[in-house]
Amino acid sequence: MEPFVPPNSTGFFNVVWGLGLFAKVIILILIIFSIISWAIIVSKYLRFRKIRKNNQFMYRLFKSRSSVIDFIGIASEYPNSILSKLVFAANEEWKRISKTSDKSNELNVSRSSEVIQLLPNVNDTLVGTASLEVEKLEHNLIFLAVCSTASPFLGLLGTVWGILEAFLGVRHIPVVTLQIIAPGISDALVTTVAGLLVAIPAVVAYNYYVGQVRSFANEMERWSIEIVGDFRKSAVKLNNIN
């Protein structure tokens, strides 16, 4: 005796095609969510991998530096590194400090004391640059968070709606059997499956990339400390010369 096979269970796509209009709209929304999510996942993976490689090269070379100013040429060779952007920002602020101190020196004000007083500006610049880079790294991650939260509920909404339609369709039938309502319920569950298939990759990717962003932020914080330390040494040398 062959097992009972519902007449409309001839394949996943046939089941999806046989869904009601409301369920099809839910499936369409989930497909759009999935396409955008995977585009973000792939683009973030490629970008973060490039940044990580550039940071590794930068740090290896940075350890053998004589000063941050002498490191500018090397940093320009790795534009994809977020650490090189810290070096550029700190150097630009150091140039502004130097120009200010030169003007003060014309007014018989100690240049070295002026530089030391303005040195916290370099740290403030690094903090602002690091914050801006973190915002860039987090760009579009909010969509993965929304997708991972909303997709299961959209799938559940489609399932509840489909089950409701299945029961409303048999309310005038005097004897309702499992074989009658099973096809409608099984079709309705397709939206739940679709919602989970969209949500699971999104939530995994979101948590992974948030961890990566946190790691990059910690790395920038450590670099900022070293960069400020280098400029502090330069200010002390300037003070000794004067």
Phi and psi in degrees as a GROMACS rama.xvg file:
@    title "Ramachandran Plot"
@    xaxis  label "Phi"
@    yaxis  label "Psi"
@TYPE xy
-79.2858  144.58  GLU-2
-66.0495  153.379  PRO-3
-71.7538  131.582  PHE-4
-123.16  120.707  VAL-5
-58.0578  143.026  PRO-6
-64.8918  -24.3889  PRO-7
-101.978  11.731  ASN-8
-97.5282  56.8739  SER-9
-97.6595  8.88456  THR-10
148.143  155.494  GLY-11
-61.3935  -46.7856  PHE-12
-68.5441  -33.6516  PHE-13
-66.0815  -37.6101  ASN-14
-64.1297  -44.5197  VAL-15
-62.2968  -42.7146  VAL-16
-64.802  -28.0652  TRP-17
-86.9983  0.431256  GLY-18
-70.0995  163.124  LEU-19
-72.7686  172.631  GLY-20
-61.7802  -43.2343  LEU-21
-62.5245  -44.9524  PHE-22
-64.8355  -36.9337  ALA-23
-64.9124  -37.6125  LYS-24
-63.234  -42.4457  VAL-25
-61.2324  -45.7451  ILE-26
-61.4352  -41.002  ILE-27
-63.1952  -43.7571  LEU-28
-61.4408  -42.3748  ILE-29
-65.3622  -36.5334  LEU-30
-64.3439  -42.1542  ILE-31
-63.2677  -44.2292  ILE-32
-57.012  -43.3752  PHE-33
-65.7353  -43.367  SER-34
-62.0544  -47.0731  ILE-35
-65.1022  -41.4396  ILE-36
-61.7441  -46.6566  SER-37
-68.0878  -32.3565  TRP-38
-63.8326  -42.2782  ALA-39
-66.3776  -43.7411  ILE-40
-59.6172  -47.2571  ILE-41
-67.5535  -44.7181  VAL-42
-64.6064  -40.186  SER-43
-66.7608  -38.8105  LYS-44
-61.9015  -46.6051  TYR-45
-65.2039  -41.3724  LEU-46
-69.5568  -45.2067  ARG-47
-65.5064  -35.6406  PHE-48
-65.6321  -40.4799  ARG-49
-66.0928  -42.7014  LYS-50
-62.3112  -43.8259  ILE-51
-61.8711  -42.0749  ARG-52
-64.5495  -45.3694  LYS-53
-63.7503  -39.1043  ASN-54
-63.6451  -38.9926  ASN-55
-63.4734  -44.3016  GLN-56
-63.2132  -43.9973  PHE-57
-60.3013  -46.2853  MET-58
-67.0864  -37.7393  TYR-59
-61.9816  -40.072  ARG-60
-78.8651  -30.4986  LEU-61
-67.4783  -29.8406  PHE-62
-65.8134  -24.8169  LYS-63
-102.345  19.7748  SER-64
-73.6065  156.86  ARG-65
-94.6221  -34.9693  SER-66
-162.175  164.483  SER-67
-65.4879  -37.9228  VAL-68
-61.8998  -39.7148  ILE-69
-71.7859  -13.5117  ASP-70
-88.928  -6.10305  PHE-71
-59.7759  -43.0536  ILE-72
-61.7365  -39.3754  GLY-73
-69.0417  -41.1242  ILE-74
-62.239  -32.8374  ALA-75
-67.9423  -17.5833  SER-76
-80.7383  -10.7708  GLU-77
-126.496  69.3337  TYR-78
-67.5333  -21.1934  PRO-79
-80.2252  -8.42148  ASN-80
-80.4954  131.463  SER-81
-71.0679  -21.4686  ILE-82
-73.677  -32.8376  LEU-83
-65.1625  -31.2341  SER-84
-68.2979  -32.2888  LYS-85
-64.7816  -42.5489  LEU-86
-62.2415  -44.9695  VAL-87
-62.8764  -45.4084  PHE-88
-63.8862  -43.0328  ALA-89
-65.3027  -39.4514  ALA-90
-65.6548  -40.4917  ASN-91
-64.0715  -40.1523  GLU-92
-67.9569  -37.3464  GLU-93
-63.1261  -37.829  TRP-94
-63.8987  -41.0875  LYS-95
-64.4832  -39.7022  ARG-96
-63.1599  -42.6136  ILE-97
-63.4455  -40.7178  SER-98
-64.1972  -40.5635  LYS-99
-63.7036  -42.0503  THR-100
-67.9905  -32.5009  SER-101
-64.0983  -40.7011  ASP-102
-66.7592  -38.314  LYS-103
-66.4149  -35.5103  SER-104
-64.6517  -31.6571  ASN-105
-66.8743  -24.1941  GLU-106
-96.3812  18.9263  LEU-107
63.0752  32.2513  ASN-108
-99.5861  139.113  VAL-109
-58.7772  121.646  SER-110
-65.9368  -43.205  ARG-111
-64.1749  -41.0667  SER-112
-66.8158  -35.0197  SER-113
-64.9717  -42.4371  GLU-114
-64.1175  -42.987  VAL-115
-63.8979  -38.977  ILE-116
-67.0683  -34.1007  GLN-117
-89.7393  -3.40067  LEU-118
-59.4941  -35.3739  LEU-119
-57.406  -21.0446  PRO-120
-62.0102  -34.0022  ASN-121
-63.6584  -43.6906  VAL-122
-64.1804  -40.9106  ASN-123
-63.0641  -38.839  ASP-124
-63.9812  -41.8718  THR-125
-64.9824  -40.8275  LEU-126
-62.8459  -44.1715  VAL-127
-65.4483  -40.6913  GLY-128
-65.3121  -42.8202  THR-129
-62.8436  -40.9693  ALA-130
-63.1398  -40.8907  SER-131
-65.2702  -40.5617  LEU-132
-66.5926  -36.6752  GLU-133
-63.6205  -40.6923  VAL-134
-61.0779  -40.634  GLU-135
-65.2897  -40.2353  LYS-136
-66.3718  -33.5063  LEU-137
-82.5326  -5.81238  GLU-138
-57.9442  130.986  HIS-139
77.7446  -9.5375  ASN-140
-66.9486  -27.0787  LEU-141
-62.2791  -31.1661  ILE-142
-66.065  -38.2398  PHE-143
-63.2214  -38.1719  LEU-144
-65.2068  -44.7487  ALA-145
-63.8351  -42.923  VAL-146
-63.2763  -43.5918  CYS-147
-67.3364  -26.0981  SER-148
-87.5496  -41.8686  THR-149
-82.1729  -31.942  ALA-150
-59.6887  -46.7229  SER-151
-61.1144  -35.7394  PRO-152
-71.6895  -36.326  PHE-153
-63.4442  -42.9896  LEU-154
-62.2021  -41.2304  GLY-155
-65.2331  -38.5315  LEU-156
-61.2055  -44.7136  LEU-157
-63.4949  -36.3567  GLY-158
-67.6841  -46.6166  THR-159
-61.4055  -41.9368  VAL-160
-63.6711  -41.4857  TRP-161
-66.3903  -40.7416  GLY-162
-65.3558  -40.0841  ILE-163
-60.5538  -43.6111  LEU-164
-64.2644  -37.8139  GLU-165
-62.8786  -42.1517  ALA-166
-75.1324  -34.4313  PHE-167
-66.3449  -29.2924  LEU-168
-72.6061  -19.6051  GLY-169
-112.738  10.514  VAL-170
-68.6383  -21.4061  ARG-171
-97.7367  0.85525  HIS-172
-84.8737  126.232  ILE-173
-64.2344  -40.1037  PRO-174
-121.996  114.94  VAL-175
-103.727  124.235  VAL-176
-110.407  167.152  THR-177
-63.2556  -36.4847  LEU-178
-64.0691  -24.6949  GLN-179
-79.3894  -43.8335  ILE-180
-92.5542  -18.0597  ILE-181
-59.8211  -45.011  ALA-182
-59.3592  -42.3034  PRO-183
-65.3108  -40.4472  GLY-184
-69.2184  -42.3923  ILE-185
-64.5975  -38.025  SER-186
-63.863  -38.4495  ASP-187
-66.1053  -32.9316  ALA-188
-68.8072  -13.8326  LEU-189
-60.2677  -37.2875  VAL-190
-67.2378  -34.9818  THR-191
-64.3901  -44.2471  THR-192
-60.5408  -44.1856  VAL-193
-63.0349  -40.7109  ALA-194
-62.4167  -41.3743  GLY-195
-69.2409  -37.5214  LEU-196
-64.0466  -29.8042  LEU-197
-81.6226  -39.6843  VAL-198
-73.6662  -39.5386  ALA-199
-61.5769  -50.9887  ILE-200
-61.654  -35.6991  PRO-201
-65.5117  -44.0073  ALA-202
-71.0446  -36.7992  VAL-203
-64.9407  -46.2532  VAL-204
-65.0731  -40.3963  ALA-205
-60.5382  -49.1961  TYR-206
-65.1851  -36.8568  ASN-207
-65.6212  -46.3536  TYR-208
-72.5583  -31.5523  TYR-209
-62.9042  -39.5913  VAL-210
-63.5614  -38.8741  GLY-211
-64.8423  -42.2001  GLN-212
-63.2849  -41.7043  VAL-213
-62.0769  -39.0213  ARG-214
-64.944  -42.9584  SER-215
-63.6173  -39.0938  PHE-216
-64.0727  -42.186  ALA-217
-63.8541  -37.7732  ASN-218
-64.6138  -42.2947  GLU-219
-65.4785  -35.3658  MET-220
-64.7298  -42.2125  GLU-221
-65.3557  -40.1952  ARG-222
-66.0019  -38.7434  TRP-223
-60.7799  -40.0624  SER-224
-62.351  -43.596  ILE-225
-67.0472  -40.5059  GLU-226
-65.0333  -45.7445  ILE-227
-62.082  -37.7948  VAL-228
-62.0882  -39.2649  GLY-229
-64.2326  -44.1059  ASP-230
-69.3318  -30.8829  PHE-231
-64.9321  -39.0523  ARG-232
-63.4971  -39.8213  LYS-233
-63.8546  -39.38  SER-234
-66.1218  -38.5188  ALA-235
-65.8334  -41.5153  VAL-236
-61.7438  -41.0639  LYS-237
-63.6395  -37.9823  LEU-238
-65.5217  -39.6336  ASN-239
-68.2367  -35.745  ASN-240
-64.8692  -41.6085  ILE-241
